[in-house]
Amino acid sequence: MTLCELTAVELAARLRAREVSARDVMAAHLDRIAERNPQLNAIVTLDADRAMDAARAADESLAAGAGVGPLHGLPVAHKDLLLTRGMRTTFGSPVLRDFVPDVDALIVERLRAAGAISIGKTNTPEFGAGSQTFNPVFGATLNPYDTTRTCGGSSGGAAVALASGMLPIADGTDMGGSLRNPASFCSVVGLRPSPGRVPVWPAADAWSTLSVDGPMARTVGDVALMLRAIAGPDARSPLSIAGRIGDAPLERDFRGARVAWWTSLGGAPVDSRVRRIVDDQHRVFESLGCSIEPAEPDFTLFDDVFKTIRALAFLIGVAPRVAGRRADVKDTIRWEIERGERLRADEVAWALTTRTELFHRMRRFMERYEFFVLPTTQVLPFEASQPYPTEIDGVPMETYIDWMKSCYFISIVSTPAISVPCGFTAEGLPVGLQIVGRHQDDWGVLQLAHAFEEAQGRN
């Protein structure tokens, strides 16, 4: 097994034990990037020289007996929506093609502080709009399992870099599924943490819970390692959760745990191949001793509320960035901003108050069940030339995001959720399974995902 194929947990342990140097680890991953990235286009800005210098400094620090962080020497690249001090951050838009921030996003700060070494930026759709990673600055990122297909998005570059061994860990953001969707499409693990678990800074609306920052990796254990390093309160974020993750183990006995198994996703269409592969995993949860019942929350109004609050988020967060140059961004971004501009005060008030009702509806549902299992995505990875699916099983999609309801229905009620690989179609396309937990029970979600991952390997 090469250095690029080791888990982040194993790689971090070897680095701390000085069985391998940070320079060797960095060189191996830079070689893999040189080999795979020209075809896949996952990493769009690369600073190899600075990364090697940082690896050398990391080795010298460890040799001198200095204390090192939990991610010491691990290469990482940051989603091109996240500010990185001194490194180009384009948001996938020609409007910001040459933008170089003078600050780090909080998640970038914490990754650096934990010892991870930044090597560059991963590709994203323009301003993260849509779960298909392409933009006019860098082009499309392709699925490593089938390069004619999309990798999903909007953390698509991160998912591809992980799946192809270019990185052991990666960061991302998630508003309507952007950590979970590409994880499903690329057979990696993506966690949408509870809002405030990984505080977001800077933020145009510090009170918004719609978009979160979070970890991606190839295994649940690696995601847990990364989450411990990036979670925790911060005075700059009013939503930050005061409590820390703690030292609880990933291993847990799930005998008797009540799990709700999705039924119809509120009537939203799901590709039959996705349905079959996800539902086949029923037996894996049974082997863990889970008590499984077919049930799901009432999803009425989830769609309308999400779309209204999403439009408001684009008006607040994206419109100021493209002021005076709105014609230079893609049509779906203009559509979102214009929807936000047309919103009346009573429509915003309705969405916010109804969202509160939906939260309590989900809370009451999750009082009966500790976890909720459903597909991560409603479709398989589609053609890379297609901006977004226009129909699922003959059902037309009204907007460019309608095919993402299985993710954004969860986003709107702020429960933690993870996508874990659960199988492949006959054509070799990955499928992800989504595990949703109770309010702020991020670690419980990771524990069940870890148990599923381990059990799936045994079955």
C-alpha positions as CSV (number, residue, x, y, z in Angstrom):
1,M,0.0,0.0,0.0
2,T,1.4,3.4,-1.0
3,L,1.5,6.4,1.1
4,C,-1.4,7.9,-0.9
5,E,-3.5,4.9,-0.2
6,L,-3.1,4.9,3.6
7,T,-5.9,6.2,5.7
8,A,-5.3,9.6,7.3
9,V,-5.4,8.0,10.7
10,E,-2.6,5.6,9.8
11,L,-0.6,8.2,8.0
12,A,-0.8,10.6,10.9
13,A,0.3,7.9,13.3
14,R,3.3,7.0,11.1
15,L,4.2,10.7,10.8
16,R,4.1,11.2,14.6
17,A,6.2,8.1,15.1
18,R,8.7,9.4,12.6
19,E,8.3,6.2,10.5
20,V,7.8,8.4,7.5
21,S,8.7,12.1,7.0
22,A,6.3,14.9,6.1
23,R,8.5,15.5,3.1
24,D,8.0,11.9,1.9
25,V,4.3,12.2,2.4
26,M,4.1,15.5,0.6
27,A,6.3,14.3,-2.3
28,A,4.1,11.2,-2.8
29,H,0.9,13.2,-2.9
30,L,2.4,15.8,-5.3
31,D,3.5,12.9,-7.6
32,R,-0.1,11.5,-7.5
33,I,-1.5,15.0,-8.3
34,A,0.9,15.2,-11.3
35,E,-0.3,11.8,-12.4
36,R,-4.0,12.1,-12.0
37,N,-5.0,15.8,-11.8
38,P,-4.5,16.6,-15.5
39,Q,-7.3,14.2,-16.4
40,L,-9.6,14.8,-13.4
41,N,-9.1,18.6,-12.8
42,A,-9.7,18.3,-9.0
43,I,-7.0,20.7,-7.7
44,V,-7.1,24.0,-9.6
45,T,-4.5,26.0,-7.7
46,L,-1.3,24.2,-6.6
47,D,1.6,25.7,-4.6
48,A,4.0,22.7,-4.5
49,D,7.1,24.7,-3.5
50,R,5.5,26.3,-0.4
51,A,4.0,22.9,0.5
52,M,7.4,21.2,0.4
53,D,8.9,24.0,2.5
54,A,6.2,23.6,5.1
55,A,6.7,19.8,5.1
56,R,10.4,20.4,5.7
57,A,9.6,22.7,8.6
58,A,7.2,20.2,10.0
59,D,9.9,17.5,10.0
60,E,12.4,19.8,11.7
61,S,9.8,20.8,14.3
62,L,9.1,17.2,15.2
63,A,12.8,16.3,15.3
64,A,13.4,19.2,17.7
65,G,10.9,17.7,20.1
66,A,8.2,20.3,19.6
67,G,4.6,19.3,20.2
68,V,2.6,18.6,17.0
69,G,-1.0,18.7,16.2
70,P,-3.3,15.7,15.3
71,L,-3.0,16.4,11.6
72,H,0.8,16.9,11.6
73,G,2.2,16.6,8.1
74,L,-1.0,15.6,6.3
75,P,-1.5,17.4,3.0
76,V,-4.8,19.2,2.6
77,A,-6.3,21.4,-0.1
78,H,-9.1,23.9,0.5
79,K,-12.3,24.3,-1.4
80,D,-12.1,27.3,-3.7
81,L,-15.0,29.0,-1.8
82,L,-12.9,29.2,1.4
83,L,-10.6,32.1,2.0
84,T,-6.9,31.2,2.1
85,R,-4.4,33.8,3.1
86,G,-1.9,34.5,0.3
87,M,-3.5,31.9,-2.1
88,R,-5.8,32.6,-5.0
89,T,-9.4,32.0,-4.1
90,T,-11.7,32.5,-7.2
91,F,-15.1,31.1,-6.0
92,G,-15.0,29.5,-9.5
93,S,-16.0,32.9,-11.0
94,P,-14.4,35.2,-13.6
95,V,-15.5,38.0,-11.3
96,L,-12.9,36.9,-8.7
97,R,-10.4,35.2,-11.0
98,D,-7.4,36.9,-9.5
99,F,-8.6,37.4,-5.9
100,V,-6.0,36.7,-3.2
101,P,-7.4,37.0,0.4
102,D,-5.3,38.4,3.3
103,V,-7.1,36.2,5.8
104,D,-7.9,32.5,6.3
105,A,-11.4,31.1,6.8
106,L,-11.7,29.7,10.3
107,I,-11.7,26.1,9.1
108,V,-8.4,26.8,7.2
109,E,-7.0,28.4,10.3
110,R,-7.8,25.3,12.4
111,L,-6.4,22.9,9.8
112,R,-3.1,24.8,9.8
113,A,-3.1,24.9,13.6
114,A,-3.6,21.2,13.7
115,G,-0.5,20.6,11.6
116,A,-2.1,20.0,8.2
117,I,-0.2,21.4,5.2
118,S,-2.0,23.4,2.6
119,I,-1.1,22.5,-1.0
120,G,-3.7,24.4,-2.9
121,K,-7.4,24.8,-3.8
122,T,-10.0,22.3,-5.0
123,N,-12.5,23.0,-7.7
124,T,-16.1,24.1,-7.2
125,P,-19.0,25.3,-9.3
126,E,-19.3,29.1,-9.5
127,F,-20.1,30.4,-6.0
128,G,-21.0,26.8,-5.1
129,A,-24.3,27.0,-7.0
130,G,-25.5,23.6,-8.0
131,S,-24.1,20.1,-7.3
132,Q,-22.2,19.8,-10.6
133,T,-18.6,21.0,-10.4
134,F,-17.8,23.1,-13.5
135,N,-17.0,26.8,-13.9
136,P,-15.8,29.2,-16.6
137,V,-12.4,29.7,-14.8
138,F,-11.2,26.1,-14.5
139,G,-13.7,24.0,-16.4
140,A,-15.2,20.7,-15.2
141,T,-14.0,18.2,-12.6
142,L,-14.5,14.6,-13.7
143,N,-15.6,11.5,-11.8
144,P,-12.6,9.2,-11.2
145,Y,-14.9,6.1,-11.6
146,D,-16.1,7.3,-15.0
147,T,-14.5,10.4,-16.5
148,T,-17.5,11.0,-18.7
149,R,-19.6,11.6,-15.6
150,T,-19.8,14.4,-13.0
151,C,-18.3,14.2,-9.6
152,G,-21.2,16.1,-8.1
153,G,-20.6,19.2,-6.0
154,S,-20.2,21.7,-4.9
155,S,-17.2,20.2,-3.0
156,G,-16.5,18.2,-6.1
157,G,-12.8,18.8,-6.4
158,A,-12.3,17.8,-2.8
159,A,-14.2,14.5,-3.3
160,V,-12.3,13.6,-6.5
161,A,-8.9,14.5,-4.9
162,L,-9.7,12.1,-2.1
163,A,-11.0,9.3,-4.2
164,S,-8.0,9.4,-6.5
165,G,-5.5,9.5,-3.7
166,M,-4.3,13.1,-4.3
167,L,-5.2,14.0,-0.7
168,P,-5.9,12.1,2.6
169,I,-8.3,14.8,4.0
170,A,-10.1,17.7,2.5
171,D,-12.5,20.5,3.5
172,G,-15.8,21.6,2.0
173,T,-19.0,23.5,2.5
174,D,-22.6,22.3,2.5
175,M,-25.8,24.3,1.9
176,G,-28.0,21.9,0.1
177,G,-25.8,18.8,0.0
178,S,-22.3,20.0,-1.1
179,L,-20.4,17.8,1.3
180,R,-22.7,14.8,0.9
181,N,-23.6,14.8,-2.8
182,P,-20.0,14.6,-4.2
183,A,-19.1,12.1,-1.4
184,S,-21.9,9.8,-2.8
185,F,-20.8,10.3,-6.4
186,C,-17.2,9.6,-5.7
187,S,-17.5,6.8,-3.0
188,V,-15.9,8.8,-0.2
189,V,-17.3,10.1,3.2
190,G,-18.7,13.6,3.7
191,L,-20.1,14.9,6.9
192,R,-22.5,17.9,7.2
193,P,-21.9,18.9,10.8
194,S,-24.5,20.6,13.0
195,P,-24.4,24.4,12.4
196,G,-21.9,25.8,14.8
197,R,-20.0,22.6,15.3
198,V,-17.4,24.0,12.9
199,P,-17.9,27.7,13.3
200,V,-18.1,29.7,10.0
201,W,-16.0,32.9,9.8
202,P,-16.0,35.2,8.0
203,A,-19.7,35.1,7.0
204,A,-22.0,37.7,5.5
205,D,-24.8,36.5,7.7
206,A,-23.2,35.1,10.9
207,W,-26.7,34.0,12.1
208,S,-27.4,31.8,9.1
209,T,-27.5,28.0,9.7
210,L,-28.1,27.1,6.1
211,S,-24.5,26.6,5.0
212,V,-21.9,24.9,7.1
213,D,-18.2,24.0,6.7
214,G,-17.0,20.4,7.3
215,P,-14.7,17.5,6.7
216,M,-14.4,14.9,3.9
217,A,-12.1,11.9,3.7
218,R,-12.0,8.3,2.5
219,T,-13.1,6.7,5.8
220,V,-15.4,7.6,8.7
221,G,-12.4,7.3,11.0
222,D,-10.5,9.9,9.0
223,V,-13.5,12.3,9.0
224,A,-13.7,11.9,12.8
225,L,-10.0,12.7,13.1
226,M,-10.4,15.8,11.1
227,L,-13.6,16.9,12.9
228,R,-11.9,16.8,16.2
229,A,-9.3,19.2,14.9
230,I,-11.7,21.7,13.4
231,A,-14.7,21.6,15.8
232,G,-15.1,23.8,18.8
233,P,-16.4,27.3,19.8
234,D,-15.0,30.6,18.4
235,A,-15.9,34.1,19.6
236,R,-16.3,35.3,16.0
237,S,-19.3,33.0,15.4
238,P,-22.4,33.6,17.4
239,L,-23.7,30.2,16.5
240,S,-20.7,28.2,17.6
241,I,-21.5,25.3,19.8
242,A,-19.9,25.7,23.3
243,G,-19.2,22.0,23.9
244,R,-16.4,20.2,22.3
245,I,-16.5,16.7,20.6
246,G,-14.6,15.1,23.5
247,D,-12.8,11.8,23.6
248,A,-15.6,9.3,23.1
249,P,-14.6,6.3,20.9
250,L,-16.0,5.7,17.5
251,E,-16.9,2.1,18.5
252,R,-20.4,1.6,20.0
253,D,-22.9,-1.2,20.5
254,F,-26.0,-0.4,18.4
255,R,-28.1,-3.3,19.5
256,G,-31.6,-2.0,20.0
257,A,-31.0,1.4,18.5
258,R,-34.1,2.6,16.7
259,V,-33.5,3.5,13.0
260,A,-36.1,5.0,10.7
261,W,-35.8,3.7,7.2
262,W,-37.0,6.1,4.5
263,T,-40.1,5.3,2.5
264,S,-41.0,7.8,-0.3
265,L,-38.9,10.9,0.4
266,G,-42.2,12.8,0.5
267,G,-43.0,11.7,-3.1
268,A,-39.7,13.0,-4.6
269,P,-38.5,10.7,-7.4
270,V,-35.5,8.4,-6.8
271,D,-33.6,6.5,-9.5
272,S,-34.6,2.8,-9.1
273,R,-30.9,1.7,-9.1
274,V,-30.1,4.1,-6.2
275,R,-33.2,2.8,-4.3
276,R,-32.2,-0.8,-4.8
277,I,-28.6,-0.4,-3.6
278,V,-29.5,1.7,-0.6
279,D,-32.3,-0.6,0.5
280,D,-30.0,-3.6,0.2
281,Q,-28.1,-2.1,3.1
282,H,-31.1,-2.8,5.4
283,R,-29.4,-6.2,6.2
284,V,-26.2,-4.5,7.3
285,F,-28.0,-2.4,9.9
286,E,-29.9,-5.5,11.0
287,S,-26.6,-7.3,11.5
288,L,-25.6,-4.5,13.9
289,G,-28.7,-5.2,15.9
290,C,-30.5,-2.0,15.0
291,S,-34.3,-2.0,15.3
292,I,-35.4,-0.8,11.9
293,E,-38.9,0.6,11.0
294,P,-40.1,2.1,7.7
295,A,-40.8,5.7,8.6
296,E,-39.9,9.3,7.6
297,P,-40.8,12.8,8.7
298,D,-43.6,14.6,6.9
299,F,-41.7,16.6,4.3
300,T,-44.5,18.9,3.4
301,L,-43.3,22.5,2.9
302,F,-39.6,21.5,3.3
303,D,-39.0,22.3,-0.4
304,D,-40.7,25.8,-0.4
305,V,-39.0,26.8,2.8
306,F,-35.5,25.7,1.7
307,K,-35.8,27.5,-1.7
308,T,-37.0,30.7,-0.1
309,I,-34.2,30.8,2.4
310,R,-31.6,29.8,-0.2
311,A,-32.6,32.7,-2.4
312,L,-32.3,35.0,0.6
313,A,-28.8,33.6,1.2
314,F,-27.7,34.3,-2.3
315,L,-29.0,37.9,-2.0
316,I,-27.0,38.4,1.2
317,G,-23.8,36.4,0.4
318,V,-23.3,36.4,-3.4
319,A,-25.1,39.5,-4.8
320,P,-22.6,42.0,-3.1
321,R,-19.6,40.0,-4.5
322,V,-20.9,40.4,-8.1
323,A,-22.3,43.9,-7.8
324,G,-21.9,45.6,-11.2
325,R,-20.9,42.4,-12.9
326,R,-24.0,40.3,-12.5
327,A,-24.0,39.6,-16.3
328,D,-20.6,37.8,-15.9
329,V,-22.0,35.0,-13.7
330,K,-24.0,31.9,-14.8
331,D,-27.7,32.1,-15.2
332,T,-28.6,30.0,-12.2
333,I,-26.8,32.5,-9.9
334,R,-28.6,35.4,-11.5
335,W,-31.9,33.5,-11.0
336,E,-31.2,32.9,-7.3
337,I,-30.3,36.6,-6.7
338,E,-33.3,37.8,-8.6
339,R,-35.6,35.5,-6.7
340,G,-34.1,36.9,-3.5
341,E,-34.7,40.5,-4.7
342,R,-38.4,39.7,-5.4
343,L,-39.1,38.3,-2.0
344,R,-41.6,40.2,0.0
345,A,-41.2,40.7,3.8
346,D,-44.2,38.5,4.4
347,E,-42.7,35.7,2.3
348,V,-39.5,35.8,4.3
349,A,-41.4,35.9,7.6
350,W,-43.4,32.9,6.4
351,A,-40.3,30.9,5.5
352,L,-38.5,31.7,8.8
353,T,-41.5,30.9,11.0
354,T,-42.4,27.8,9.0
355,R,-38.8,26.6,9.2
356,T,-39.2,26.7,13.0
357,E,-42.3,24.5,12.7
358,L,-40.3,22.1,10.5
359,F,-37.5,21.9,13.0
360,H,-39.9,20.9,15.7
361,R,-41.6,18.4,13.3
362,M,-38.2,16.8,12.8
363,R,-37.3,17.0,16.5
364,R,-40.5,15.1,17.4
365,F,-39.8,12.5,14.7
366,M,-36.2,12.0,16.0
367,E,-37.5,11.6,19.6
368,R,-39.0,8.3,18.3
369,Y,-36.0,7.3,16.3
370,E,-32.3,7.9,17.1
371,F,-31.3,7.8,13.4
372,F,-32.9,8.2,10.0
373,V,-31.5,6.5,6.9
374,L,-32.1,7.6,3.3
375,P,-30.3,7.9,0.0
376,T,-27.7,10.6,-0.2
377,T,-28.7,11.4,-3.8
378,Q,-31.7,10.8,-5.9
379,V,-29.7,10.1,-9.0
380,L,-26.5,8.4,-10.1
381,P,-23.5,10.5,-11.4
382,F,-24.8,11.9,-14.7
383,E,-23.0,13.1,-17.8
384,A,-20.4,15.8,-17.1
385,S,-21.7,17.8,-20.1
386,Q,-25.1,18.1,-18.4
387,P,-25.4,21.1,-16.1
388,Y,-28.1,19.3,-13.9
389,P,-30.7,16.5,-14.3
390,T,-33.9,17.7,-15.9
391,E,-35.9,14.6,-15.0
392,I,-35.8,11.5,-12.7
393,D,-37.6,8.4,-13.9
394,G,-39.7,10.5,-16.2
395,V,-40.6,13.1,-13.5
396,P,-39.5,16.6,-14.7
397,M,-37.4,18.8,-12.4
398,E,-38.7,22.3,-12.0
399,T,-35.4,24.0,-11.1
400,Y,-31.7,23.2,-11.2
401,I,-31.7,22.0,-7.6
402,D,-34.8,19.8,-7.5
403,W,-32.8,16.6,-7.9
404,M,-31.1,17.4,-4.6
405,K,-34.1,17.1,-2.2
406,S,-32.7,14.1,-0.4
407,C,-29.9,16.3,0.9
408,Y,-31.5,19.8,1.3
409,F,-34.6,18.4,3.1
410,I,-32.0,17.6,5.8
411,S,-30.2,20.9,5.6
412,I,-33.3,23.0,6.3
413,V,-33.8,21.4,9.8
414,S,-30.1,21.6,10.8
415,T,-29.6,18.0,11.8
416,P,-26.1,16.4,11.3
417,A,-25.9,14.0,8.4
418,I,-23.2,11.9,6.7
419,S,-22.8,10.2,3.4
420,V,-21.0,6.9,3.4
421,P,-20.3,4.6,0.4
422,C,-22.7,1.7,0.2
423,G,-22.1,0.1,-3.2
424,F,-21.8,0.4,-6.9
425,T,-24.2,-0.1,-9.9
426,A,-23.5,-2.8,-12.5
427,E,-21.8,0.0,-14.5
428,G,-19.4,0.7,-11.7
429,L,-21.0,4.0,-10.5
430,P,-20.9,4.8,-6.8
431,V,-23.9,5.1,-4.5
432,G,-23.9,6.8,-1.1
433,L,-26.2,6.2,1.9
434,Q,-27.1,9.1,4.2
435,I,-27.4,8.7,8.0
436,V,-29.1,11.5,9.9
437,G,-28.9,12.0,13.6
438,R,-30.6,13.9,16.4
439,H,-30.0,17.6,16.9
440,Q,-26.3,18.2,17.5
441,D,-25.5,14.5,17.8
442,D,-22.7,14.7,15.3
443,W,-20.6,12.0,17.1
444,G,-23.5,9.6,17.2
445,V,-23.8,9.9,13.4
446,L,-20.1,9.2,13.1
447,Q,-20.4,6.2,15.4
448,L,-23.2,4.6,13.4
449,A,-21.5,5.4,10.1
450,H,-18.3,3.8,11.4
451,A,-20.2,0.7,12.5
452,F,-21.9,0.5,9.1
453,E,-18.6,0.9,7.3
454,E,-17.0,-1.9,9.4
455,A,-20.1,-4.2,9.1
456,Q,-20.3,-3.7,5.4
457,G,-16.7,-4.8,5.1
458,R,-17.6,-8.0,6.9
459,N,-20.7,-8.8,4.9
